[in-house]
């Protein structure tokens, strides 16, 4: 493209270099507003020796439009629309002009002869964004200019797995590069905050306050000198979040497995020495999240104002955040798989200077299986070498499909969701019937924790295992879930002999 721009400039006697742009639209997306796509974006790329509206001598390298999927209903259990990221987080990052490319619906300024797309990760859009965030600005325009077709359930989980694997690859390539400084900066901030939270010394709290004061002074100075306030800190935070969010996905197992088992099986309260104190701290933490809820509502209002279509279509952003939490609960399996795969591919790319942007599907095509079966049926003799070879190919495809199932993200996620669902039921049963039969506080804590986990995982389990809809409906009705939980609790009480007068209970029923 730069070569064509050079030839065009020479033919038309235009001083070189001329700005060159690359617009990207994925195959599953179609531009609905072609005029707006470039017309709204090009003014942001204007350059001047005196600088632009965003600061002195700071150029824009990326314009990113949000994605919109026309075939996603309100029952978006997997958050296929990814509305939380495209309309909330990108709106926040745009305040510092450090948005991350989403691949499609993007326009890049590739005028710089040194510009190249990052190939160290299969999420080359994010890798390229990180490559130029510190030097250039990136802008998010909250305007839906293209319509896309969302992936099916299995394909979407594979896509989420691919993004997670790309983040792992990007983590290793960033860790051993000059961008390692961003990890150091955010690591210092997290350390100061952690010490202020858990240290017994009042000095640590004053250290955190001093850090906040320094941030305020720096923001005032940068704004006074025509810069984006605290942009360098936000760039570091964005890079760390893009490369390390899989850490939080791995921690999902703590809440849905370790905490229920600790309470139900070992009669040990999390965080504290007794269940009363543990419940007290839990409710205190909920109260402390009230200001976060206020801030979230303000962000949602800002996103709705900047994207009128979301308001017109009555997007439920609160439901979007809930769907993200549901997928987070079931993310441990494919995230663990992505860590192993991403680490291996990152090492191979480092050793052989390879390109990680290439990726393939994880399935044996049904068309290939059908073709092999027809080929086997068309053989005239069952005793020929060609027939034996056709049988070998047919059954080899079946064996390969079976083995790949253990490394397929959607299969692993389905069984993890079923395991979490059954584990919560089992924890309630064990706690009420055996380990905590004489301790009402532990029983109450178990029921609260496990019930919340059931609500989180129920929709994902139903989506991946439709046969469960015959038991608890679709979407999961609270009446069915409460009835199942009540049966488990009553049965547990009967087993533990906590309901001695069974005749009275039968009369009540």
Phi, psi and omega in degrees: 000320178295324178294318178295323178295322178296317180295319180297318180296322180291319180294320184264010177055047179256133180303135179259146008274152172253149181292136181238133184237152177232114176265138186239125174228124180291163181295333181272006182237151178227132180288119180267336180233074184298327180292317181292326185309313180263324186299317181286334187271323189301322179302331180291339181272000182301137182242150178207147178296335180273000182096188179227193184293345185260002179138164184289126175053039177242119184260156177266131181252342186216135167243123183241124173264151177288162177264151179220131182247125186274347184252023179253125180275181179291335178276062182269077189294331181262006183056051179301325180290340181054039186297326180300322181280311188290328186248339181257301184291322179293326176297320177294314181294332180294337177299331177253005181054046176230050180287157178253138179294141177259014180089278181277169179059039184231151175233124181251140170269107185253025183297320182302124180300338181272357182290135175205150178283140181289135181240011182279356183214154177285350170258072186295337178294313178293319180298320179292322177301313180297329182296328186240004183298319184291329186267324184238169176262154173229137189241138175255119177258110184283066181224126181277104183254351182219151177246139182236166176252119183289154179286158171290171185304307183296318181293325180291319178296323175296324178294318178297321176297319179296319178296319179294319178297320177297323177296322177295315177300318180293326178299312182292320179291327178285324183298325182252046177218180180294343179282002177300336180301331179292323176296320180296315182298309181292327176298321177295318180297314180295322179295315179298318180293317180296318178297320179296329182282321192244351181283150179275352185264136181292338180300323182295325178292318177295329177296319178294318177298320178298321178297318179296320178297317179297320177297319179296317178294319179295318179298318179297317180295315182293323177292322180293332181263014175082019180255169175282122183299127175059027182295321181297322177293320179291325176298315179298317180296320179296316181296318180294319179295319182295328186260349186231012182293340179292340174299316181293325178298322178294331181284352181299334181294335182297314185285320188268348181236301188294316182294310178300318180294321179299318181285312189283320186267317186259000179051044180236127182279139176287149175075322187232179183273341181221158185294327180298314180292323179296315177297322179300313179294327179297315180289327175297318179296324177295322177294319181292341177277356179300314177298326178296322176297321178297314179298319179298318178297322179294320178296318179297318178298320179295318179295320179294324179292319181284335179240083184302332182296326179296326178285322180294320180276002177058052176294133180262091183292330177296320176294326177300314179295324178294318178297322178297322178294322179297315179293327178299320182298326183260019187266354188296319186295306182290335177290318177298319177296322180292327179296314180293315181292314182296321178294319180295313181292326177295320178294318179295321178294323178292319183289318187251010180054049186272175180250117183267004181284348178277134177210161183226166178284169185247014187246152168272122186299136176296329178296322179293321179295316179297319179297318180294323179292317179295320179297322179290322182288335183278352180292136184283325184239137179278354184249008180275160178294323180297322179294316179298322178294320178295319176298318179299315180295319182297309182286335176294321176297320179294316179296318179296320178296320179294318182290323179292338180300332181282351177239014179267125185303320183291324178293314179297319180294322180297313181287329175294317178298317178295320179296315180296317180299312181290325180298320181296318177299316180296321180295319178298316181298312182295318182295316183284322187273329189233285194293321185241031185300331183249019181229099185295328182295316179292323178298315180297316179298317179299315182296318181297310183295311184291325178295318178298318178296323178296317178297325181291321190262347188300312183296321179293317179297320179293322181294319183274338179230082185302338181297336180290342181297337178291340183263312187238012174078173178212115357292163186301120180276138181298326181299319181293315181296317180295323179295317179296315179298319181296320178297320179296317182293315180295317177299320178295320178295321178295318180295322182275004179062030175273353175239077185293326184269076183292331179294320178298318181297321180293323178297318179298316179298000000 
